[in-house]
Amino acid sequence: MTGPVLSGNYEALNNFQYKKVNAEFQIAAATLSMGPVRFGDQKGNFNWMILSKCCRNDGVILKPDVPAAPIDADLAGLGNRQSGLGKGEEIRWQTYAEIEMEFFDDSDTENDLLTNNYVLLHKTSTEFALPLATLRGANAHSEFYYIQSQPVIVSDACFEKKSSDTILFAPQPEYSLYTFAEITLLKNKKFAFIGDISKIVGISSQRFKKFVNNNNGGSFTFSIIPTSANLVEGAGRLEDDMLELSACYDGALIQSRESFFVKYERDANFSFNADSKGFRCDSPDTCYKAPCSCPNSCESCYDIPNDGCATRWDSCENEVERSNNCPDGTFIESPGTEDGFQCAAQPKCVAKDECVTTTTEPPTTTLITTTTLTNVCNDPEISDQCLAECRLNYLECRANCDSQILQQRMCN
């Protein structure tokens, strides 16, 4: 299961025993188990986007605090006790990562641990219930935002749950990883730090140092642990390490529209600002934002998020980077073209009711069953796309999946 990870293309090799292994699952299982993480690809035949999910650029594995194990419900006999114990490929694992956090509120200061839990599912054959009281850090007052964080993010909303709640997961035909991020307050609104969304373990202690949450000031600051080297024997000089920062704030999934880079062997400080709902590098001598780049044959462009209703965009002209914001209470009108860019004229800022956001509240009406979704179209790939939209929570399948996604994207 956690043998050498093969991320390359081996379809041309007949009867090759590893060619159908899911590399995304392999790298996640190896990382979360805290066992050896081994790459088995041939030179020149690998997918670094998959392999890099386990580690920093200097090779340090970004681990959880404890090895992943069968979910507590299975260990307690509340589920399938064979899950995760070697019976077939069915796996239900959980683990967690904790980082020290200092919380400021008025004149009070509190030292605590910020905990994120990770639940890995692989080829589960039946639905099952996960009591959130079994998560690390759960108590009578704790709450969590949760998202499907790997292999892809399927919603631009974070779903809020109390530790007394139970989530019912649908059968998972392949691999999914869910992040349950502990909620704290930021400017008196609910906030949870997902961390580096490009990694299996978003807030690994091999990546982050202490968090500082200034509730009234509206800032959440954190430091990055410096990498150990900038030169690898046989590989030469490495690129600066990249971060894709993400958080849940007031129910929305906030993803950094830009990638950030950290220079080697240097401490780097970052912050999330509640007013701008964005991340920034607070130590420009040790970290920096990825430069803006225009599409081919486009000298002037505006990179607009594909949510159809956003407050901020980046623009570039002759490789000179700029940032722009719509005035308070207004939003960007157009999401641009399919590649996220709109050339020429500056995007128009409009009132909120003039644009449509894709964030969807969990439904309160009749649920869409997995069987119904699977049989809607004959194309299995398209059906899987719709299943991914609903896999975040079986009981809270996105309300418009049957009518909007299937009709517009699948069955036309």
C-alpha positions as CSV (number, residue, x, y, z in Angstrom):
1,M,0.0,0.0,0.0
2,T,2.7,2.4,0.9
3,G,5.5,1.1,-1.3
4,P,7.4,3.2,-3.8
5,V,5.1,6.0,-5.1
6,L,4.7,5.9,-8.9
7,S,3.5,9.2,-10.2
8,G,4.6,8.9,-13.8
9,N,2.8,7.6,-16.9
10,Y,3.2,3.8,-17.2
11,E,0.3,3.1,-19.5
12,A,2.5,1.9,-22.3
13,L,4.0,-0.9,-20.1
14,N,1.9,-4.0,-20.6
15,N,1.0,-6.0,-17.5
16,F,3.0,-3.6,-15.3
17,Q,1.7,-4.4,-11.8
18,Y,1.8,-0.8,-10.6
19,K,0.2,1.1,-13.5
20,K,-3.2,1.2,-11.9
21,V,-2.1,2.3,-8.5
22,N,-3.5,5.6,-7.4
23,A,-0.4,7.8,-6.8
24,E,-2.5,10.5,-5.0
25,F,-3.6,7.9,-2.5
26,Q,-0.1,6.3,-2.2
27,I,1.5,9.6,-1.3
28,A,-1.2,10.5,1.2
29,A,-1.1,7.1,2.9
30,A,2.7,7.1,3.1
31,T,2.7,10.6,4.6
32,L,-0.1,10.1,7.1
33,S,1.3,6.8,8.3
34,M,4.6,8.5,9.2
35,G,6.4,5.6,7.6
36,P,8.9,5.7,4.7
37,V,8.0,7.9,1.8
38,R,9.7,6.4,-1.2
39,F,9.6,7.6,-4.9
40,G,9.7,4.8,-7.4
41,D,9.5,6.7,-10.7
42,Q,12.1,6.4,-13.5
43,K,14.2,9.5,-14.2
44,G,12.2,11.9,-16.3
45,N,8.9,10.1,-15.8
46,F,7.3,11.6,-12.7
47,N,4.6,14.1,-11.6
48,W,6.1,16.6,-9.2
49,M,2.6,18.1,-8.5
50,I,1.7,14.7,-6.8
51,L,5.0,13.9,-5.2
52,S,5.5,17.4,-3.7
53,K,2.3,17.0,-1.6
54,C,4.3,15.1,1.0
55,C,7.2,17.4,1.7
56,R,9.1,20.7,1.6
57,N,11.5,21.4,-1.3
58,D,14.5,20.3,0.8
59,G,13.0,16.8,1.3
60,V,11.6,17.1,4.8
61,I,8.4,15.2,5.1
62,L,5.5,17.3,6.4
63,K,4.0,14.8,9.0
64,P,1.1,14.8,11.3
65,D,1.7,14.6,15.1
66,V,0.8,10.8,15.3
67,P,0.6,8.0,12.7
68,A,-2.8,7.7,11.0
69,A,-4.8,4.8,12.4
70,P,-8.3,3.4,11.9
71,I,-11.0,5.9,12.9
72,D,-12.0,5.8,16.6
73,A,-15.5,4.6,15.7
74,D,-14.0,1.5,14.1
75,L,-11.7,0.8,17.0
76,A,-14.7,1.1,19.3
77,G,-16.6,-1.4,17.3
78,L,-19.1,1.2,16.0
79,G,-18.2,0.7,12.3
80,N,-16.5,-2.0,10.2
81,R,-13.8,-3.2,12.4
82,Q,-11.9,-4.6,9.5
83,S,-11.5,-1.2,8.0
84,G,-7.8,-0.2,7.9
85,L,-6.7,-3.5,9.2
86,G,-5.7,-5.1,5.9
87,K,-9.0,-6.3,4.6
88,G,-9.0,-5.5,0.9
89,E,-8.4,-1.8,0.0
90,E,-11.0,-0.3,2.3
91,I,-9.5,2.3,4.6
92,R,-10.9,4.8,7.1
93,W,-8.0,6.5,8.9
94,Q,-7.7,9.6,11.1
95,T,-4.9,11.6,12.6
96,Y,-4.2,15.2,13.6
97,A,-1.6,18.0,13.8
98,E,-1.3,20.6,16.5
99,I,0.5,24.0,16.6
100,E,0.8,26.3,19.6
101,M,-1.4,29.4,19.4
102,E,-1.4,32.6,21.4
103,F,-4.9,34.2,21.4
104,F,-5.3,37.9,22.2
105,D,-8.8,39.3,23.0
106,D,-9.0,42.8,24.6
107,S,-6.6,42.7,27.5
108,D,-6.6,38.9,27.9
109,T,-4.0,36.5,26.5
110,E,-4.5,32.8,26.3
111,N,-2.1,30.1,25.2
112,D,-3.6,27.1,23.6
113,L,-3.1,24.5,20.8
114,L,-4.8,24.9,17.4
115,T,-5.7,21.4,16.2
116,N,-6.6,20.2,12.7
117,N,-7.8,16.6,12.1
118,Y,-7.3,14.6,8.9
119,V,-9.6,11.8,7.8
120,L,-8.5,9.6,4.9
121,L,-11.0,7.4,3.1
122,H,-10.2,4.9,0.4
123,K,-12.6,2.6,-1.5
124,T,-15.1,2.5,1.3
125,S,-18.0,0.2,0.3
126,T,-20.7,1.5,2.6
127,E,-21.7,4.8,4.1
128,F,-20.6,5.4,7.7
129,A,-21.1,7.9,10.5
130,L,-18.2,9.9,12.0
131,P,-19.0,11.3,15.4
132,L,-17.0,14.5,15.7
133,A,-16.6,14.0,19.4
134,T,-13.9,11.5,18.4
135,L,-11.7,14.1,16.8
136,R,-8.7,15.4,18.6
137,G,-9.4,18.7,20.4
138,A,-13.2,18.1,20.5
139,N,-14.9,19.2,23.7
140,A,-18.3,20.6,24.7
141,H,-17.6,24.0,23.2
142,S,-15.4,23.2,20.2
143,E,-16.5,23.7,16.6
144,F,-14.9,22.7,13.3
145,Y,-14.9,23.9,9.7
146,Y,-14.3,21.0,7.3
147,I,-13.5,20.6,3.6
148,Q,-12.4,17.9,1.2
149,S,-8.8,19.0,0.8
150,Q,-7.3,16.3,-1.4
151,P,-7.0,15.2,-4.1
152,V,-9.1,18.1,-5.2
153,I,-11.2,20.8,-3.5
154,V,-14.8,20.4,-4.5
155,S,-16.5,23.4,-2.9
156,D,-15.7,27.1,-2.2
157,A,-17.5,26.9,1.1
158,C,-16.4,25.6,4.5
159,F,-18.9,23.6,6.3
160,E,-19.4,24.3,10.0
161,K,-20.0,21.5,12.6
162,K,-20.1,21.2,16.4
163,S,-18.2,18.5,18.2
164,S,-21.6,17.0,19.2
165,D,-22.5,16.5,15.5
166,T,-22.1,13.4,13.4
167,I,-21.3,13.4,9.7
168,L,-22.5,10.6,7.4
169,F,-20.1,9.9,4.6
170,A,-21.1,8.3,1.3
171,P,-19.1,5.3,-0.1
172,Q,-15.9,6.6,-1.5
173,P,-15.0,4.8,-4.8
174,E,-11.4,6.1,-4.8
175,Y,-9.5,8.3,-2.4
176,S,-10.5,11.4,-0.5
177,L,-8.9,13.4,2.4
178,Y,-10.9,15.6,4.6
179,T,-9.5,18.4,6.8
180,F,-11.4,19.3,10.0
181,A,-10.0,22.7,11.1
182,E,-10.6,23.9,14.7
183,I,-12.6,27.1,14.8
184,T,-11.4,30.2,16.7
185,L,-12.5,33.8,16.5
186,L,-11.0,36.5,14.3
187,K,-12.6,40.0,14.6
188,N,-15.4,38.1,16.4
189,K,-16.2,36.0,13.3
190,K,-15.5,32.3,13.0
191,F,-12.0,31.5,11.6
192,A,-10.0,28.3,11.0
193,F,-6.6,28.0,9.5
194,I,-6.3,25.3,6.9
195,G,-2.6,26.0,6.3
196,D,-0.8,25.0,3.1
197,I,-3.6,23.5,1.0
198,S,-1.1,22.0,-1.5
199,K,0.1,19.6,1.1
200,I,-1.4,16.5,2.7
201,V,-0.8,17.8,6.2
202,G,-1.7,21.5,6.0
203,I,-0.4,22.7,9.4
204,S,2.5,20.2,10.0
205,S,5.0,21.2,12.7
206,Q,7.7,20.7,10.1
207,R,6.3,23.7,8.3
208,F,4.8,26.1,10.8
209,K,5.8,27.6,14.1
210,K,3.6,29.3,16.7
211,F,0.4,31.0,15.6
212,V,-0.7,34.4,17.0
213,N,-4.4,35.3,16.8
214,N,-5.3,38.9,17.5
215,N,-9.0,38.7,17.6
216,N,-9.9,42.4,18.0
217,G,-7.1,43.5,15.7
218,G,-8.3,41.1,13.0
219,S,-4.9,39.5,12.2
220,F,-3.7,35.9,12.3
221,T,0.1,35.7,12.1
222,F,2.4,32.8,11.7
223,S,6.0,31.9,11.0
224,I,7.5,29.4,8.6
225,I,10.2,27.0,9.7
226,P,13.3,27.7,7.6
227,T,14.4,25.0,5.2
228,S,17.8,23.4,5.8
229,A,19.6,23.7,2.5
230,N,19.5,25.4,-0.9
231,L,21.8,22.9,-2.7
232,V,21.2,19.2,-3.2
233,E,24.0,16.9,-4.4
234,G,23.4,15.9,-7.9
235,A,20.4,18.2,-8.3
236,G,22.1,21.6,-8.0
237,R,20.3,24.7,-6.6
238,L,16.7,24.2,-5.7
239,E,13.9,26.6,-6.2
240,D,12.5,28.6,-3.3
241,D,9.8,26.7,-1.4
242,M,6.2,27.5,-2.4
243,L,3.1,27.9,-0.2
244,E,-0.5,27.8,-1.1
245,L,-2.2,29.3,1.9
246,S,-5.8,28.7,2.8
247,A,-8.3,29.5,5.6
248,C,-12.0,29.3,6.4
249,Y,-13.5,32.7,7.4
250,D,-17.1,33.3,8.1
251,G,-18.1,30.2,6.2
252,A,-16.1,30.9,3.1
253,L,-13.0,29.0,1.9
254,I,-10.3,31.7,1.4
255,Q,-7.5,30.6,-0.8
256,S,-4.5,32.8,-1.6
257,R,-4.9,33.9,-5.2
258,E,-1.2,34.0,-5.4
259,S,1.4,31.5,-4.5
260,F,4.0,32.6,-2.0
261,F,7.6,31.6,-1.9
262,V,10.0,31.3,1.0
263,K,13.7,31.7,0.7
264,Y,16.0,29.0,1.9
265,E,17.5,28.9,5.4
266,R,15.5,32.0,6.4
267,D,12.6,32.6,8.8
268,A,9.5,34.0,7.0
269,N,6.5,35.6,8.6
270,F,3.0,35.7,7.1
271,S,-0.4,37.0,8.2
272,F,-4.1,36.8,7.4
273,N,-6.1,40.0,7.6
274,A,-9.8,39.8,8.4
275,D,-10.7,43.1,6.6
276,S,-9.1,42.2,3.3
277,K,-9.7,38.5,3.7
278,G,-6.3,37.8,2.3
279,F,-2.8,36.6,3.1
280,R,0.4,38.6,2.9
281,C,4.1,38.2,3.4
282,D,5.2,40.3,6.4
283,S,9.0,39.8,5.8
284,P,9.7,40.7,2.2
285,D,13.4,40.0,2.6
286,T,12.7,36.3,3.3
287,C,9.4,35.6,1.4
288,Y,7.6,37.0,-1.6
289,K,4.5,36.6,-3.8
290,A,4.7,34.9,-7.1
291,P,5.0,37.4,-9.9
292,C,2.0,38.2,-12.1
293,S,2.1,36.8,-15.6
294,C,0.0,37.5,-18.6
295,P,-1.4,34.9,-21.0
296,N,0.3,34.5,-24.4
297,S,-0.3,37.4,-26.7
298,C,-1.9,39.4,-23.9
299,E,0.1,42.5,-23.0
300,S,-2.4,43.8,-20.4
301,C,-4.6,41.5,-18.4
302,Y,-6.6,41.1,-15.3
303,D,-6.5,37.8,-13.4
304,I,-10.0,37.4,-12.0
305,P,-11.1,34.6,-9.7
306,N,-13.6,32.2,-11.2
307,D,-16.2,32.7,-8.5
308,G,-18.0,35.4,-10.5
309,C,-18.3,37.6,-7.4
310,A,-15.0,38.7,-5.9
311,T,-13.6,41.9,-4.3
312,R,-10.0,41.7,-5.4
313,W,-8.0,41.0,-8.6
314,D,-4.4,41.2,-9.8
315,S,-3.3,42.9,-12.9
316,C,-0.1,43.0,-14.9
317,E,1.2,45.1,-17.7
318,N,4.7,44.7,-19.1
319,E,5.4,42.4,-16.1
320,V,4.8,45.1,-13.6
321,E,2.6,43.7,-10.8
322,R,-0.3,45.6,-9.3
323,S,-3.1,44.8,-6.9
324,N,-6.6,46.2,-7.1
325,N,-9.7,46.2,-4.9
326,C,-13.3,47.1,-5.6
327,P,-14.7,49.6,-3.2
328,D,-16.5,48.3,-0.1
329,G,-19.8,46.8,-0.9
330,T,-19.1,46.2,-4.6
331,F,-17.7,43.2,-6.4
332,I,-16.2,42.1,-9.7
333,E,-18.8,41.6,-12.4
334,S,-17.1,39.1,-14.7
335,P,-15.1,35.9,-14.0
336,G,-13.2,36.3,-17.2
337,T,-12.4,33.5,-19.7
338,E,-11.9,29.9,-18.9
339,D,-8.2,30.3,-18.0
340,G,-9.1,33.0,-15.5
341,F,-7.9,36.0,-17.4
342,Q,-9.7,38.9,-19.0
343,C,-7.7,41.2,-21.2
344,A,-8.0,44.8,-22.1
345,A,-10.6,46.8,-20.2
346,Q,-10.5,47.0,-16.4
347,P,-13.1,44.8,-14.7
348,K,-16.3,46.6,-13.6
349,C,-17.2,46.7,-9.9
350,V,-20.9,46.2,-9.4
351,A,-23.3,45.8,-6.5
352,K,-23.4,42.3,-4.8
353,D,-26.9,41.6,-6.2
354,E,-25.6,42.1,-9.8
355,C,-23.2,39.1,-9.6
356,V,-23.7,35.5,-8.8
357,T,-21.5,33.7,-6.3
358,T,-20.9,29.9,-6.5
359,T,-20.9,29.4,-2.7
360,T,-23.8,27.1,-2.0
361,E,-25.4,26.5,1.4
362,P,-25.9,22.9,2.5
363,P,-29.4,21.7,1.4
364,T,-32.3,21.2,3.8
365,T,-34.4,19.4,1.3
366,T,-34.5,15.8,0.0
367,L,-31.1,14.4,-0.5
368,I,-29.7,13.2,-3.9
369,T,-28.6,9.6,-3.6
370,T,-25.4,8.2,-4.9
371,T,-27.3,5.7,-7.1
372,T,-29.3,8.5,-8.8
373,L,-26.1,10.6,-9.5
374,T,-24.3,7.6,-10.9
375,N,-27.1,6.7,-13.3
376,V,-27.9,10.2,-14.6
377,C,-25.4,10.0,-17.5
378,N,-23.8,7.2,-19.4
379,D,-20.4,8.9,-19.3
380,P,-18.6,7.5,-16.1
381,E,-16.1,10.4,-16.1
382,I,-18.8,13.0,-16.0
383,S,-20.8,11.1,-13.4
384,D,-17.7,11.0,-11.2
385,Q,-17.4,14.8,-11.6
386,C,-20.9,15.2,-10.1
387,L,-20.1,12.6,-7.4
388,A,-17.1,14.7,-6.4
389,E,-19.3,17.7,-5.8
390,C,-21.4,15.7,-3.4
391,R,-18.7,13.7,-1.7
392,L,-17.9,16.4,0.8
393,N,-20.8,15.3,2.9
394,Y,-23.3,12.7,2.0
395,L,-26.1,14.3,4.1
396,E,-25.2,17.8,2.8
397,C,-24.8,17.1,-0.9
398,R,-24.8,20.4,-2.8
399,A,-28.4,21.4,-3.4
400,N,-28.1,22.3,-7.1
401,C,-26.0,19.3,-8.2
402,D,-28.9,17.5,-9.8
403,S,-30.3,20.4,-11.7
404,Q,-27.4,22.8,-12.3
405,I,-24.3,20.7,-12.6
406,L,-25.9,17.7,-14.3
407,Q,-28.0,19.7,-16.8
408,Q,-25.3,22.3,-17.7
409,R,-22.1,20.3,-17.5
410,M,-23.0,16.6,-17.9
411,C,-26.0,15.8,-20.0
412,N,-26.0,18.5,-22.7
